[in-house]
Every structure is written in C-alpha cells, then in structure tokens.
C-alpha cells in the first residue's frame, strides 16, 4: 500500500490516506496509450466544415466575356474558382461518421496507467473535501500557491448515483452533487484550473494536468471504476 498526504483547502496536512499499490505498479503498452489519445482527439472533431463548389454558388451562367475575338482566354462562368465569389476547389466538406471506437478495457487501462504515472511522480494529491461555505476564488488561488502546484491543475470530486430509465432498461448514472457548487464557482475564474467528476475524466484530462487533487470519496470511486 502507498501512502499519500491528505490536505484541506487551507493547504494544511490533516492526515494520510493509503492507496492501492496497483496505482503505482500499473503498466500499459505505449502504442495502446497513443492510439487511445489519438482516438479521443479525433472523436472531439465536429467534421462540420463546409464550403461551396462552383455548382452551389449563386451566379449567372452567362459567360463573363465573348469566347472569341478579344484575345483573352475562354471563360465559362463567373462561378469558376478564379473569380471573386466563385466556387472553392479542394476545400472542406462535411465528412461521414469518423467516430473511432475505444475498447472499454483499453480505456480503463490507459487512464489507470496515466494516473499511476502521476502517483509515481508525486503529482497526485488527496484533498479532504471540496465543501465551502461560500465561493472564494482567492482561497483556492492561495491554496495552489502554498502547495506549489503546476500551471495546470485538475480537481476531481465525488458524485451521486441516480437511476434513470432508458427505454425499457434502468441505468445508474453519476451526477454532480450540490456540495461542489461553491467550489466550482471559486475555481472557474482561475486560468488552467478545472473541476470534474472523477468518473467523467479521460486520459487526455490526466495528461494535460500538471497536478491532480482528488477528494477521498472520489478516490474510492476511481478505485471501484479502474481497479
């Protein structure tokens, strides 16, 4: 079992938390990690860029000038791409579905390994709680300064589980709790500092963050999900 310090929002150590050694010992294939991140970024694209070709622009079909007698090259229409307002050539068009499927176990293995890297490097920290009486951005900014956190910080909080009905099936979904509201309001004005539910993170979120702070309850959710 590995041991991490537990801190409160004042930057004070309030105890220690034992984490499963599987985090520090997690291994993954480098090619799998690469393919997972590439798939995440590709799936984030909208593929909605669209331009008009010469058959789509609104122009007269009349020739710009007589074909013969003027000494100029023949031109068919003002919709040709060499004219201002003409159709575009080799420009973006909406793509068909480019979604790349990510295997569930590969996704879990990649996130587990990337979090394990943060644990081994000392950039994974346990936070006592995110509960605040009122929004206070200065308090979070002071906390980040005292803990000497990196430029990009990711806070992870616990969620509530609610049952919803999808068709004829019932599914459990993780939803945000009200206790995070003041904390989120305190964090959102800080540059490169984000809050997320632990069960909603992706490997790309983990890679971007220099330091990750997770509540003790959210750490248990990660254990249940990834270990």
Sine and cosine of phi, psi and omega as CSV:
sin_phi,cos_phi,sin_psi,cos_psi,sin_omega,cos_omega
0.00,0.00,0.73,-0.68,0.09,-1.00
-1.00,-0.05,0.42,-0.91,-0.04,-1.00
-0.85,-0.52,0.74,-0.68,0.05,-1.00
-0.85,-0.52,0.52,-0.86,0.07,-1.00
-0.96,0.29,0.59,-0.81,0.09,-1.00
-0.95,-0.30,0.79,-0.61,-0.05,-1.00
-0.88,-0.47,0.41,-0.91,0.15,-0.99
-0.98,-0.18,-0.01,-1.00,-0.08,-1.00
-0.96,0.28,-0.06,1.00,0.10,-0.99
-1.00,-0.07,0.05,1.00,0.02,-1.00
0.99,0.14,0.19,0.98,-0.03,-1.00
-1.00,-0.09,0.59,-0.81,0.05,-1.00
-0.97,0.22,0.82,-0.57,-0.05,-1.00
-0.88,-0.47,0.19,0.98,0.02,-1.00
0.46,-0.89,-0.16,-0.99,0.02,-1.00
-0.75,-0.66,0.50,-0.87,-0.02,-1.00
-0.81,-0.58,0.76,-0.65,0.06,-1.00
-1.00,0.01,0.77,-0.64,0.03,-1.00
-0.91,-0.42,0.43,-0.90,-0.02,-1.00
-0.88,0.48,0.71,-0.71,-0.02,-1.00
-0.90,0.43,-0.26,0.96,0.02,-1.00
-0.88,0.48,-0.46,0.89,0.03,-1.00
-0.90,0.44,-0.76,0.65,-0.05,-1.00
-0.95,0.31,-0.41,0.91,-0.07,-1.00
-0.98,-0.18,0.04,1.00,-0.07,-1.00
-0.89,0.46,0.65,-0.76,0.00,-1.00
-0.77,-0.64,0.45,-0.89,0.04,-1.00
-0.41,-0.91,0.45,-0.89,0.03,-1.00
-0.96,0.29,0.75,-0.66,-0.04,-1.00
-0.87,0.50,-0.63,0.78,0.01,-1.00
-0.91,0.42,-0.60,0.80,0.02,-1.00
-0.90,0.44,-0.66,0.75,0.03,-1.00
-0.88,0.47,-0.70,0.71,-0.01,-1.00
-0.88,0.48,-0.74,0.67,-0.03,-1.00
-0.89,0.45,-0.58,0.81,0.02,-1.00
-0.90,0.43,-0.73,0.69,-0.02,-1.00
-0.92,0.38,-0.66,0.75,0.03,-1.00
-0.88,0.48,-0.66,0.75,0.02,-1.00
-0.90,0.43,-0.65,0.76,0.03,-1.00
-0.86,0.51,-0.73,0.68,-0.04,-1.00
-0.93,0.36,-0.61,0.79,0.01,-1.00
-0.92,0.40,-0.63,0.77,-0.01,-1.00
-0.94,0.33,-0.31,0.95,0.01,-1.00
-0.98,0.18,-0.24,0.97,-0.01,-1.00
-0.96,0.28,0.56,-0.83,-0.02,-1.00
-1.00,0.06,-0.47,0.88,-0.03,-1.00
0.82,0.57,0.58,0.81,-0.06,-1.00
-0.94,-0.35,0.02,1.00,0.00,-1.00
-0.87,0.49,0.71,-0.71,-0.07,-1.00
-0.57,-0.82,0.70,-0.72,0.08,-1.00
-0.76,-0.65,0.28,-0.96,-0.04,-1.00
-0.99,-0.15,0.71,-0.70,0.13,-0.99
-1.00,0.09,0.00,-1.00,-0.08,-1.00
-0.92,0.39,-0.38,0.93,0.02,-1.00
-0.99,0.13,-0.15,0.99,-0.07,-1.00
-0.95,-0.30,-0.36,0.93,-0.03,-1.00
-0.96,0.28,0.44,-0.90,-0.03,-1.00
-1.00,-0.03,0.99,-0.17,0.01,-1.00
-0.56,-0.83,0.40,-0.91,0.10,-0.99
-0.93,0.37,0.50,-0.87,0.04,-1.00
-1.00,0.01,0.06,1.00,0.01,-1.00
-0.93,0.36,0.58,-0.81,0.03,-1.00
-0.92,0.40,0.62,-0.79,0.01,-1.00
-0.89,0.46,-0.52,0.86,0.02,-1.00
-0.37,-0.93,0.28,-0.96,0.00,-1.00
-0.84,0.55,0.57,-0.82,-0.06,-1.00
-0.94,0.35,-0.55,0.84,-0.06,-1.00
-0.83,-0.55,0.37,-0.93,0.14,-0.99
1.00,-0.10,-0.25,0.97,-0.05,-1.00
-0.98,-0.22,-0.15,0.99,-0.01,-1.00
0.98,0.18,0.09,1.00,0.01,-1.00
-0.98,-0.20,0.31,-0.95,0.01,-1.00
-0.93,0.36,0.51,-0.86,-0.04,-1.00
-0.93,0.37,0.63,-0.78,0.02,-1.00
-0.75,-0.66,0.67,-0.75,-0.08,-1.00
-1.00,-0.02,-0.59,0.80,-0.12,-0.99
-0.24,-0.97,0.44,-0.90,0.07,-1.00
-0.95,0.32,-0.16,0.99,0.04,-1.00
-0.99,0.17,-0.10,1.00,0.01,-1.00
-0.90,0.43,0.51,-0.86,-0.12,-0.99
-0.90,0.43,-0.34,0.94,-0.02,-1.00
-0.98,0.22,-0.17,0.98,0.03,-1.00
-0.99,-0.13,0.52,-0.85,0.06,-1.00
-0.88,0.47,0.76,-0.65,-0.03,-1.00
1.00,0.09,0.04,1.00,0.01,-1.00
-0.98,0.19,0.07,-1.00,0.00,-1.00
-0.93,0.37,0.43,-0.90,0.00,-1.00
-1.00,-0.05,0.42,-0.91,-0.02,-1.00
-0.88,-0.48,0.71,-0.70,0.05,-1.00
0.82,0.57,0.62,0.78,0.01,-1.00
-0.96,-0.29,0.16,-0.99,-0.15,-0.99
-0.89,0.46,0.58,-0.81,0.12,-0.99
-0.73,-0.68,0.47,-0.88,0.03,-1.00
-0.85,0.53,0.70,-0.71,-0.03,-1.00
-1.00,-0.02,0.30,-0.96,0.17,-0.99
-0.96,0.29,0.07,-1.00,-0.08,-1.00
-0.85,0.53,0.91,-0.42,-0.04,-1.00
-0.97,-0.23,0.24,0.97,-0.09,-1.00
-0.88,0.47,0.70,-0.71,0.04,-1.00
-0.96,-0.28,0.84,-0.55,-0.02,-1.00
-0.96,0.28,0.70,-0.72,0.04,-1.00
-0.92,-0.38,0.85,-0.52,0.02,-1.00
-0.88,0.47,0.70,-0.71,-0.08,-1.00
-0.85,0.53,-0.72,0.69,-0.05,-1.00
-0.94,0.34,-0.56,0.83,0.06,-1.00
-0.92,0.39,-0.65,0.76,0.04,-1.00
-0.87,0.49,-0.72,0.70,0.01,-1.00
-0.90,0.44,-0.67,0.75,-0.01,-1.00
-0.90,0.44,-0.64,0.77,-0.01,-1.00
-0.92,0.39,-0.73,0.68,-0.01,-1.00
-0.90,0.43,-0.66,0.75,0.01,-1.00
-0.86,0.50,-0.69,0.72,-0.01,-1.00
-0.92,0.39,-0.69,0.73,-0.04,-1.00
-0.92,0.40,-0.61,0.79,0.09,-1.00
-0.93,0.37,-0.64,0.77,0.04,-1.00
-0.85,0.52,-0.59,0.81,0.06,-1.00
-0.88,0.47,-0.67,0.74,0.03,-1.00
-0.89,0.45,-0.62,0.78,0.02,-1.00
-0.90,0.44,-0.72,0.70,-0.03,-1.00
-0.91,0.42,-0.54,0.84,-0.03,-1.00
-1.00,0.05,-0.10,0.99,0.01,-1.00
0.99,0.16,0.38,0.93,-0.01,-1.00
-0.94,-0.34,0.31,0.95,0.04,-1.00
-0.88,-0.47,0.86,-0.51,-0.15,-0.99
-0.79,-0.62,0.43,-0.90,0.01,-1.00
-0.96,-0.27,0.75,-0.66,0.00,-1.00
-0.94,-0.33,0.68,-0.73,-0.05,-1.00
-0.87,0.49,-0.76,0.65,-0.03,-1.00
-0.23,-0.97,0.34,-0.94,0.08,-1.00
-0.97,-0.24,0.12,0.99,-0.05,-1.00
-0.94,0.35,0.75,-0.66,0.04,-1.00
-0.69,-0.72,0.57,-0.82,0.00,-1.00
-0.94,0.35,-0.54,0.84,-0.01,-1.00
-0.44,-0.90,0.39,-0.92,0.04,-1.00
-0.89,0.45,0.73,-0.68,-0.02,-1.00
-0.50,-0.87,1.00,-0.02,-0.03,-1.00
-0.88,0.47,-0.60,0.80,-0.03,-1.00
-0.88,0.47,-0.57,0.82,-0.01,-1.00
-0.91,0.42,-0.67,0.74,0.01,-1.00
-0.94,0.35,-0.63,0.77,0.02,-1.00
-0.89,0.46,-0.65,0.76,0.03,-1.00
-0.91,0.41,-0.65,0.76,0.02,-1.00
-0.86,0.50,-0.72,0.69,-0.02,-1.00
-0.91,0.42,-0.57,0.82,0.01,-1.00
-0.94,0.33,-0.69,0.73,-0.03,-1.00
-0.93,0.36,-0.53,0.85,-0.01,-1.00
-1.00,0.04,0.00,1.00,0.03,-1.00
0.81,0.58,0.73,0.68,-0.01,-1.00
-0.96,0.28,0.35,-0.94,0.00,-1.00
-0.95,0.31,-0.08,-1.00,-0.06,-1.00
-0.93,0.36,-0.56,0.83,0.01,-1.00
-0.93,-0.37,0.81,-0.58,-0.05,-1.00
-0.79,-0.61,0.69,-0.72,0.03,-1.00
-0.86,-0.50,0.84,-0.55,0.08,-1.00
-0.98,-0.19,0.71,-0.70,0.01,-1.00
-0.88,-0.48,0.78,-0.63,-0.01,-1.00
-0.88,-0.48,0.27,-0.96,0.01,-1.00
-0.99,0.16,0.24,-0.97,-0.04,-1.00
-0.78,-0.63,0.17,-0.99,0.16,-0.99
-0.98,-0.21,0.50,-0.87,0.03,-1.00
-0.97,-0.25,0.84,-0.54,0.03,-1.00
-0.85,-0.52,0.55,-0.84,-0.01,-1.00
-0.99,-0.11,0.79,-0.61,0.03,-1.00
-0.82,-0.57,0.37,-0.93,-0.03,-1.00
-0.97,-0.25,0.84,-0.54,0.05,-1.00
-0.88,-0.47,0.97,-0.24,-0.09,-1.00
0.92,0.39,-0.85,-0.53,0.03,-1.00
-0.98,-0.17,0.06,1.00,-0.04,-1.00
-0.95,-0.32,0.42,-0.91,0.08,-1.00
-0.93,-0.36,0.73,-0.68,-0.02,-1.00
-0.79,-0.61,0.52,-0.85,0.08,-1.00
-1.00,-0.07,0.79,-0.61,0.02,-1.00
-0.84,-0.55,0.51,-0.86,0.03,-1.00
-1.00,-0.03,0.81,-0.59,-0.01,-1.00
-0.82,-0.58,0.43,-0.90,-0.02,-1.00
-0.95,0.32,0.58,-0.82,0.03,-1.00
-0.99,-0.11,0.37,-0.93,-0.02,-1.00
-0.91,0.41,-0.38,0.93,-0.08,-1.00
-0.92,0.40,-0.29,0.96,0.00,-1.00
-1.00,0.02,-0.16,0.99,-0.15,-0.99
-0.84,0.54,-0.76,0.65,-0.02,-1.00
-0.91,0.41,-0.58,0.81,0.01,-1.00
-0.93,0.38,-0.69,0.72,0.00,-1.00
-0.89,0.45,-0.65,0.76,0.03,-1.00
-0.90,0.43,-0.48,0.88,0.01,-1.00
-0.98,0.20,-0.49,0.87,-0.10,-0.99
-1.00,0.03,-0.51,0.86,-0.22,-0.98
-0.91,0.42,-0.34,0.94,0.02,-1.00
-1.00,-0.02,-0.05,1.00,0.01,-1.00
-1.00,-0.01,0.79,-0.62,-0.04,-1.00
-0.91,0.42,0.65,-0.76,0.08,-1.00
0.84,0.54,0.48,0.87,0.05,-1.00
-0.82,-0.58,0.84,-0.55,-0.11,-0.99
-0.75,-0.66,0.37,-0.93,0.08,-1.00
-0.84,-0.54,0.62,-0.78,0.03,-1.00
-0.50,-0.86,0.42,-0.91,0.17,-0.99
-0.95,0.32,0.61,-0.79,-0.06,-1.00
-0.85,0.52,-0.58,0.82,-0.06,-1.00
-0.99,0.16,-0.04,1.00,-0.03,-1.00
-0.97,-0.26,-0.03,1.00,-0.12,-0.99
-0.97,0.24,0.38,-0.92,0.10,-0.99
-0.86,-0.51,0.19,-0.98,0.03,-1.00
-0.89,0.45,-0.52,0.85,0.01,-1.00
-0.91,0.41,-0.62,0.78,0.07,-1.00
-0.86,0.50,-0.67,0.74,-0.03,-1.00
-0.92,0.39,-0.67,0.74,-0.01,-1.00
-0.90,0.44,-0.67,0.74,-0.05,-1.00
-0.91,0.42,-0.57,0.82,-0.10,-0.99
-0.97,0.26,0.73,-0.68,0.14,-0.99
-0.98,0.22,-0.60,0.80,0.04,-1.00
-0.70,-0.72,0.59,-0.81,0.02,-1.00
-0.84,-0.54,0.77,-0.64,0.07,-1.00
-0.90,-0.43,0.83,-0.55,-0.05,-1.00
-0.83,-0.56,0.70,-0.72,0.06,-1.00
-0.94,0.33,0.36,-0.93,-0.05,-1.00
-0.88,0.47,-0.62,0.78,0.02,-1.00
-0.92,0.38,-0.62,0.78,0.01,-1.00
-0.93,0.36,-0.52,0.86,0.04,-1.00
-0.89,0.45,-0.61,0.79,0.04,-1.00
-0.91,0.42,-0.60,0.80,0.05,-1.00
-0.91,0.42,-0.65,0.76,0.04,-1.00
-0.90,0.44,-0.66,0.75,0.04,-1.00
-0.85,0.53,-0.72,0.69,-0.04,-1.00
-0.92,0.39,-0.58,0.81,-0.07,-1.00
-0.98,0.17,-0.70,0.71,-0.18,-0.98
-0.97,-0.24,-0.34,0.94,-0.04,-1.00
-0.96,-0.28,0.00,0.00,0.00,0.00
